[in-house]
Amino acid sequence: MRNTVTTPVNSPGRVLFASLIGTTIEFFDFYIYATATVLVFPKLFFPAADPASATLQSFATFALAFMARPIGSALFGHFGDRIGRKATLVAALLTMGISTVVIGLLPTYAQIGVTAPLLLSLCRLGQGLGLGGEWGGAVLLATENAPEGKRAWYGMFPQLGAPIGFFIATGLFLWINEVMSDASFFAWGWRIPFLASSVLVLVGLWMRLKLTETPAFARAMAQHERVKVPMLNVLAQHPRELVAGMFAALATFVIFYLMTVFALSWATSKLAYSRDAFLLVQMVGVLFFAAFIPLSAVLADRRGNRFTMLLATVLIFIFGVAYAPLFAHNGMLFMVLGMCVVGITYGPLGTILAEMFPTAVRYTGASLAFNLAGIFGASLAPYLATWLAKTYGLAYVGYYLSAAAVLSMLALIAKPRSAQSVAS
């Protein structure tokens, strides 16, 4: 029967900006934690006789968010597929934002002892829950409003939030380092990025509250396609899509966190880079990351998402082989080339995951695939890479990356044919 229900249409500019600003805020929050994981928390929240042990404990809290993200996917995905994308996106943003601001208010180990890392871990879980629900909703907001032939182009706008959020977060840490002493930074300056997140969250909420529901979700509701428990439906009826999506995204997560968290830690501890110097190197790399996201989206709209992702995984494999010699001998070239590859794989990722699932369970399915990949591809990446480098040498970090690329390549080859358009 022909659907006669109409819904207000969001303007393209509002859709793209709302999807971009939300993920920018979410990734800003996530990256300031990642930077503090290396620079701040080992000293203030995990005192130990061995600095390496403190760093590993700090990395363990970094991993907690990735364990929470699938829970956030199931929780927010349930409501996103049941009551709508708009309200769920607002709730996810608030969860992430409040958790981040509270981190900026926490007392340290010297003030309250072991309670400090416990509270930090709790806030980190809150960040993971929020981001677990944020990403999928932002991607659907963009792709379910996209015109035919521009799915990847619209879908890359939420992905752009990653480099923009990273750039703002890293730039803020650099500015703080420039204007205050180390003593002031560790006394109170490190709190500024976490507290500043409150302003960004208010901007994001203002924009998202002005949106209407996506046409695809409105049609699904008008046609009574809503399922009772979306996560159970995904597990029972779409397990192949879920597994394929998870492994397809695996290499994307591994390379990104090897280029950011692990690289910052290794460069400042083993390669004689100062904190400021390598943060500047990373900021240059992020410019290339941002530039290659839209380029990969254009390629994906012309040649297909699968083709573009397969090309990216081949490049990740090659980069893994060259990882150690590049990093050891030319940090800037290493960062630029690596971030170009990250941009190529990151651009079409949201669209290819969204198109695997029907509208009624798309929020849950795409979010679960993305965040399960985060557990296996990102949560342990800094920890495992540090252990590999210390035990066997930096080359084995590259081999680890190349192995992840092989797994993603196999998943993309085996990816089920899309059941329907993202816009339907």
N, C-alpha and C positions, 0 to 999 in steps of 0.2 A: 504494500500500500504506500502511496506517495506521502512523504512527510510534509505536512502543511504547517508545522510549528516553526516559527521564526525566532531568531534571537538577535539582539543588538550586535552589530559587527564592530569589533575593535579596529581602530585605524592601524595600518602597518607600522607607523612610527611608534605608536604607543605600545604595541605588542613587542616590537624588537627592543625598545628601550627598557620595558618592564622585565623582559627576560634577561637582558644584559645586566641591568643594575642589580637585580637580585643575586645572580651568581657572582657578580663582582664583589658584593658585600660578603657573601658566604665564603668565597675563596680568600678574600682579604682576611677574614677572621681565621680561616684555616691556616693561612701562611704565616700570620704573625705568631701563631702557636708553633708552627714548624721552625721558624727562625729562633724563637725563644727556647725551643727544645735543644738547640745546639749552643746558643750563646748564654742563656740565662738560667734555665731550670737546673742543669747539673750543679751549678754553684749555690743556688738559693733554696732549692727544694729537695735535692738529693746529695747531701754532703757525704763524702767518702774519702778514705785515705788514697784510693786510686782514682784519679780523674776519669780514666776509661770506664770504670765501673759506674760512676755517676752518670756518664753519658749514655751508657747502655740502659740504665734504669730510666733515664729521661726518654729514650727512644721507645721504651716499653709503654709509657703513657701515651706517646704519639700513636702507637698501634691501637690503643683502646678505641679511638674514634672509628677506626675501620671495622672493628668488631661490632660497634653499635650501629653502623650505617645500614646493614641489612635489616636490623630491627626497625630503624627509622623508615626504611623503604616499605616494610610490611605495614607499619602503623599509618604513616602518612599516605602511602599508596592505597590503603583500604578506604580512607576517607576521600582521597582524590578521585578514585573510581566510583565511589558511592554518592558523594554529595557535591563534588565539583573540584575543578583545578584551582579556582581563585581562592576560596577560603582555606584550602589546604596549604597553598603557597604562603599565605599570610602567617599561618600557624608555624610552618617550618622556619620561616625567617625569624620569628620571635624566639623560637627555641634556640636557634643558633646564636642570635644576638645577645640574649640574656646570659647564656652560658659564657660567652666571650667577655662581656662586661664584668661579670663576677670574678673571672680570673684576674682581672686588673685590680681587684679589691682584696685578694687573698693575702693573709699573713704568710710569712716564710717559715722554713724549718727552724731557723734560729729563734722565732717568736713563739711557735706553738708545737714544735717537734714533729712527730710522725703524722699528726693530723693534717699538716700542710700538704704533703704529697697525696694523701687520701682525698682531700677536698679538690686538689688539682685534677686528680683522676676522675672525680665525679663530674666536674665541669667539662672535662674532655669528652666524657660519655655524652653529655648534653650537646656538645658541638657535633658529635658523630650522628646523633639522632636527627638533628636539624638538617645537616647536610644530606643525610640519607633520604630525606623527603624533598629537599629543595631541588636537587639537580633534575630529577625526572619531571617534576612539575614545570620547571622552567623550559625544558626541552619541548614538552608537549604544548605549552603555551605558544611557543614559536611555530613548531611544525604543524599543529592542528589548525593554525590560522594561515598557513602558507598557501600561495597559489600553486597550481600544477606547474612542474618544471623548476620550482625554486625551493624544494623541500630542504636540500642540503644548505642552501644559502641562508634560509631562515633558521635552520637548526644549528648553524655555527655561531649565532649571536650569543646564546647562553655559554658556548664554549669560549668565547672571547673574554668572558668574565674571569677566566683563569689567569691569563697573562696580565690583564688590567689589575686584578686584585693583587697578584704577586708584585707587580711593579709599584703599586701604591704602598703595599706593606713594606717592601724592601727599601723603598725611598724614604719612608717614615723612619725606619730604623737607622738608615744612614744619616738622616738629618739630626736625629737624637744623638747619635755618636759624635757628630760634628760639633754640636753646641754645648755638650756637657762632658764632664770628666767621667772616667770609668767608675769612680766612687759614686757619683750622682746617678749614673746610669743604673748601677746595680742597687742603689738605695731606693730609687723611685722612678727613674726615667723609663725603665722597661715597661712600666704600667701604662704609659701614655697611649700606645697603639690599641691596647685592649679597651681602654675607656673611650677612646675616640670612635670606636665601632658603634657606639650608641647613636651618634649623629647620622652615620650612614644607614643604620637600620631604620631610623625615622623617615629618611628620604625614600628608601625602598618600600616601606609600608604605605606611604602616601601614594606612590605610583601604582602599587598593586591593588589598592582599594578602589581605584578608579576603573578597573578592568571589568569586562563582562565575561561570561563563560565562553569557551571555545565552541565554534559551530559543530565540530565533530562530537564533543561531549553532549551538547544539547540534542543532537539528532539521536545519539545512542539512548538517551533518557526518554525521548519521545517515542522511540521504538521498543521501549521496555527491555533493553539489553543488559540492564544492570544485574550483576551477579551478587549473591549473598556474601560470600567471603572471597574476594579477589585473589588473595594469596593461595588459598587452597585450589582455586580454579587454575591458577598458573602452574602449580606443582602437579596437578592431576592431568591437565589437558595440554600444557605447553612445556613439558620438561625438556624436550630437545632444543627448543628455542632458548630456554633459560640457560642451559649448559653452553650452547653455542655462543650466545651473547656474552656470557661470563668469560670464556676463554678468548673470544675475539678481542675483548678489551684488556686482557691481561698484560700484554706487552706495553700498551699505552701507559698503564699505571707504573710498571717497573721502570721504564725509561724516564718518566717524569720525576719520580722520587729519587732515582739515582742521580739525576741532573740537578736536583735542588737540595734536599736534606742531606743525603750522603756526601755529595760533592762539596757542600759548604763545610761539613765536619772534617772531611779528609784533607781538603785544601788548607784549612786553618790549623790543623794539628800535625800534618805530615809533609806538606809541600811549601811551608814557610810563607804562606799568604797571610797578610793581616786580615782581620775581620772586615774592615772597610774595603780593602782592595778586592776581596773576592765577592763581596756583595755588589760592587760596581760591575765586575765581570758578569755576574748573574743578571744584572739589570740590562746589560747590553744583549745578552742572550735572549732575554724575554722579549725584546723588541722584535727579534727574528721569529720567535714563537708566535707572537701576535700577527706578524705579517703573513706567515704561512698558513694560518687558519683559514682566512677567506680564500686564499689561492687554492687550497685543497677542496674547499666547498664548491668553487667554480668547476674544478675538475670532476668532483663527484656528481654534480648536476649534469655534466656533459657525458661522462663515461660510466657513471654508476658508483654507488657507495662501496660495493664490494671490490671493484677494481682499485679504487683509491686506497682503501684500507689494506689490500694485498700489497700494493706498491709500498705503502708505509712500513709494513712488517718486513719486507725485504731490506729496506733501508735501515731498519732497526737492527736486523741481524748483522749487516755489514758494519754498522757503527759499533756494535758490541765487540766485534773482532778488533776494531781499532781503538777501543775505549781506553785501555791502559797507556799505550804509547802517546796518544793525543793528550790525555790528562796530565801525564808526567812531564811532557816537554813543551806544551803550548796551551795553557789554560784557557785563553781567550778563543782560540780556534776550536778547541774542544767544546766550549760552551755554545758557540755560535752554530756549529754543525749539529750538535745534539739537539738544540732547541728548534732548529729548522725541521728536523725529523719529528720532534714532538708536535709541532704545528700541523704537519701533514697528517699524522695519525689522529690528532685530536679533533680537527675540523669536522669530519663526517661521522664521528663516533656516535653522537647523540641521535642523529637521524637513522643510522643503520640499526641501532638498538630499538628505537621506537617503532620502526616498520616491521619488526618481528612479531608484534603482538596486536590483537584486535583492540578496538577502542575501549571496551568494557573492562579490560584488565591491563591496559597499556601503561598506566601510571605505575602500577605495582610491578608488572613484568620488566619494563625497561629499567626501573629503579633497582630492582633486585639484581638483575644481570650486572648493572654498572657497579653496584656496591659489593656484590660478592667478588667481583674482579678486584675491587679495592682491598679485600681481605687477603687474597692470595697474591696480588700483584704489587700492593703498596704498603700494607700495614707492617710487614716484616722486612721490606726492602732495605731500609737504612740499617736495621739491625743485622740482617743476613749479609749485606754487602760489607759492613764493618768487620764481621767475623771472617768472611772469605778473604778480605784484603789483609787482615792481620795474620791469618793462618797460612794462606797459600800464595798471597800476592795479589796486587791490583788487577792483573790479567784475568783472574777468576771472576771478578765482578763483571767484566765484559762477557765472559762465557755464560754467566748467569743471565745476562740480558739477551744474548743470542738464543739461548734455550727458550726463554719466554717468547721470543719472536717466532720460533718454530711452532710452539703450541698455538699461538694466535693465528698463524697462517693456516694450520690444519683446521681450526675452528671456522675460519672464514670460508675455506673451501667446502666444508660440510654444512655451512649455514643453510637452514631450510628456506625455501622460496617464500617470500612475503605473502601472507594470506590476503592482505588488503592494503589499500593506500593509507598512509598516516592521516590524511584528511578525512577519511570516511569513518 
